[in-house]
C-alpha cells in the first residue's frame, strides 16, 4: 500500500492567514450521506494506457500528468512543488480507466499560492473527471464521494484497495492546518469509470 504524501502548505506558513485555507467538502459529499442523485453505471474497464492529461471542468483543472513512484519512506512522491499546474500519477499502480484503483495526487498550494487541487474540496457527487491517455482515448469518471481524513487515521485499504471495476482516487492535502506541521490530513475524491471518448 502507498503511504500518504507529506503536506506542508508553504504558502499558508508564509502568509499565516486562516481565511486562505482551501475549501473542504461538505458532509453531504461523503459516503455516509448515501449515493448522489447522479449515480451512473460503471463502464467496462479499458486496456491499460498511461495517462497524459487530467481535466476536471467544474474546478477548472486541465493539467499534464507526471508518473510518480514511491519515496524511501514508502510515501508517494509528489510533483515538483514549483510547478502549480501538474498532477502526479502512481505509475506502479493501475492506469486510469483500466481495472483497479488508479491514484493521482497534486498540490493544494505552493510558495506562490493556490495550486492545481486547491478547489478539490468543492467537487460534488456526479461531477466528472476526464483522463486523456497515451492511447488517444479519454476515460470519463464520475465522482462518488469526497472525504477528508486526518493523517493518523488515513484508511489505506479504503483509498488504495483493489477493485474489480475501473476506479480513480484524486488526493490532495487538506483538513486542519498548523504553522508547525502543515496540513494535518488529506482530501480524497473517489470516482468510477462511466465511459470513454
C-alpha positions as CSV (number, residue, x, y, z in Angstrom):
1,X,0.0,0.0,0.0
2,X,1.0,3.6,-0.6
3,X,1.6,5.9,2.3
4,X,0.1,9.4,2.1
5,X,2.2,12.2,0.9
6,X,3.7,14.8,3.2
7,X,1.8,18.1,3.1
8,X,3.5,21.2,4.3
9,X,1.5,24.2,3.0
10,X,4.4,26.5,2.4
11,X,2.1,29.3,1.1
12,X,0.0,29.2,4.3
13,X,3.0,29.1,6.5
14,X,4.4,32.2,4.8
15,X,1.0,34.0,4.9
16,X,0.0,32.8,8.4
17,X,-3.6,33.6,7.4
18,X,-6.5,31.3,8.2
19,X,-9.0,32.8,5.7
20,X,-6.9,31.4,2.8
21,X,-7.2,27.8,3.7
22,X,-8.6,25.6,0.9
23,X,-12.3,24.7,0.8
24,X,-13.2,21.4,2.4
25,X,-16.0,19.1,1.2
26,X,-19.3,19.2,3.0
27,X,-20.7,16.2,4.9
28,X,-23.2,15.7,2.0
29,X,-20.4,14.6,-0.3
30,X,-19.2,11.8,2.0
31,X,-20.1,8.1,1.6
32,X,-22.1,8.2,4.8
33,X,-24.6,10.7,3.3
34,X,-25.6,8.0,0.7
35,X,-25.3,7.9,-3.0
36,X,-25.6,11.1,-5.0
37,X,-28.6,11.9,-7.2
38,X,-26.4,11.4,-10.3
39,X,-25.3,7.8,-9.7
40,X,-24.1,6.4,-13.1
41,X,-23.5,2.8,-14.0
42,X,-19.9,1.6,-14.3
43,X,-18.4,1.1,-17.7
44,X,-16.3,-1.9,-18.7
45,X,-12.6,-1.3,-17.9
46,X,-10.3,-0.2,-20.7
47,X,-6.9,-1.7,-21.6
48,X,-4.0,-0.2,-19.6
49,X,-2.5,3.0,-21.1
50,X,-0.6,5.7,-19.3
51,X,-2.4,9.0,-18.5
52,X,-1.2,12.2,-20.1
53,X,-3.7,14.9,-19.0
54,X,-6.4,15.2,-16.3
55,X,-9.3,17.5,-16.6
56,X,-12.0,18.5,-14.0
57,X,-14.1,21.2,-15.7
58,X,-16.1,22.1,-12.6
59,X,-12.9,23.3,-10.8
60,X,-11.1,24.5,-14.0
61,X,-8.4,21.8,-13.8
62,X,-6.6,20.9,-17.0
63,X,-3.2,19.6,-16.3
64,X,-0.3,17.4,-17.5
65,X,0.1,14.1,-15.7
66,X,3.5,13.0,-14.5
67,X,4.3,9.4,-13.4
68,X,5.5,9.1,-9.8
69,X,7.0,6.3,-7.7
70,X,7.4,5.9,-4.0
71,X,9.9,7.7,-1.8
72,X,12.3,6.0,0.5
73,X,9.8,6.2,3.4
74,X,7.1,4.4,1.3
75,X,5.1,7.6,0.6
76,X,4.0,8.6,-2.8
77,X,6.5,11.0,-4.4
78,X,4.9,14.4,-5.1
79,X,5.1,16.5,-8.3
80,X,7.7,19.3,-8.3
81,X,6.3,21.9,-5.9
82,X,7.4,24.8,-8.1
83,X,5.0,23.7,-10.9
84,X,1.5,24.6,-9.9
85,X,-0.4,23.0,-12.8
86,X,0.8,19.4,-12.8
87,X,-0.7,16.2,-11.5
88,X,1.2,13.1,-10.3
89,X,0.0,9.5,-11.1
90,X,1.2,6.4,-9.2
91,X,2.9,4.7,-12.1
92,X,3.3,1.3,-10.4
93,X,-0.5,1.0,-9.9
94,X,-3.5,0.8,-12.2
95,X,-3.7,3.2,-15.2
96,X,-6.8,5.4,-15.1
97,X,-9.6,3.6,-17.0
98,X,-8.1,0.1,-16.5
99,X,-9.4,-2.4,-14.0
100,X,-8.2,-1.4,-10.5
101,X,-7.7,1.7,-8.4
102,X,-5.7,4.4,-10.2
103,X,-4.2,7.0,-7.9
104,X,-3.4,10.7,-8.8
105,X,-2.2,13.4,-6.5
106,X,-1.5,17.1,-6.7
107,X,-0.6,20.0,-4.6
108,X,-3.2,22.2,-2.9
109,X,-0.8,25.1,-2.8
110,X,2.9,26.1,-3.1
111,X,5.0,29.0,-2.2
112,X,3.3,31.2,-4.9
113,X,-0.3,30.5,-3.8
114,X,-3.1,28.1,-4.7
115,X,-2.0,25.1,-6.8
116,X,-3.8,22.6,-9.1
117,X,-6.1,21.0,-6.5
118,X,-6.9,24.0,-4.3
119,X,-10.6,23.7,-5.2
120,X,-10.8,19.9,-5.0
121,X,-12.9,20.1,-1.9
122,X,-15.7,21.9,-3.8
123,X,-16.4,18.9,-6.1
124,X,-19.8,17.3,-5.8
125,X,-21.1,13.8,-6.3
126,X,-21.8,13.4,-10.0
127,X,-19.1,15.8,-11.2
128,X,-16.9,14.4,-14.0
129,X,-13.2,13.8,-14.2
130,X,-11.6,13.1,-17.6
131,X,-8.2,11.5,-18.1
132,X,-6.7,11.6,-21.6
133,X,-4.4,8.6,-22.1
134,X,-1.4,7.8,-24.3
135,X,-3.6,5.6,-26.5
136,X,-5.5,8.7,-27.5
137,X,-8.7,7.7,-25.6
138,X,-10.2,9.6,-22.7
139,X,-11.5,7.8,-19.6
140,X,-14.5,9.6,-18.1
141,X,-15.2,9.2,-14.4
142,X,-18.0,10.3,-12.1
143,X,-17.3,11.4,-8.5
144,X,-18.9,9.0,-6.0
145,X,-17.8,10.8,-2.8
146,X,-15.3,13.2,-1.2
147,X,-13.9,12.6,2.2
148,X,-11.3,14.2,4.5
149,X,-9.0,12.1,6.7
150,X,-6.6,13.1,9.4
151,X,-3.1,11.8,8.6
152,X,-3.1,9.5,11.7
153,X,-6.4,7.9,10.6
154,X,-5.9,7.6,6.8
155,X,-7.7,4.5,5.6
156,X,-5.2,2.9,3.3
157,X,-7.3,-0.1,2.3
158,X,-10.4,2.0,1.5
159,X,-8.4,4.5,-0.6
160,X,-5.9,2.2,-2.3
161,X,-7.6,-1.2,-2.2
162,X,-8.2,-3.5,-5.2
163,X,-11.4,-3.3,-7.1
164,X,-13.0,-5.3,-10.0
165,X,-14.0,-2.1,-11.8
166,X,-12.1,0.9,-13.0
167,X,-11.8,3.5,-10.2
168,X,-9.9,6.6,-9.6
169,X,-8.7,8.4,-6.5
170,X,-7.7,12.1,-6.6
171,X,-5.8,13.2,-3.5
172,X,-4.5,16.4,-2.1
173,X,-3.6,17.9,1.2
174,X,-6.4,19.2,3.5
175,X,-8.0,19.0,6.9
176,X,-6.7,21.1,9.7
177,X,-3.6,23.2,9.3
178,X,-0.8,24.3,11.7
179,X,2.2,26.5,11.0
180,X,4.4,24.0,12.7
181,X,3.2,20.8,11.0
182,X,1.4,22.0,7.8
183,X,-1.7,20.2,6.7
184,X,-3.0,17.6,9.1
185,X,-4.8,15.4,6.6
186,X,-5.9,14.7,3.0
187,X,-8.9,15.3,0.8
188,X,-9.8,12.2,-1.3
189,X,-12.2,12.2,-4.3
190,X,-13.5,8.7,-5.1
191,X,-14.7,8.2,-8.7
192,X,-15.5,5.3,-11.1
193,X,-15.3,4.9,-14.9
194,X,-18.6,5.6,-16.7
195,X,-17.5,5.9,-20.3
196,X,-14.8,6.7,-22.8
197,X,-14.3,9.2,-25.6
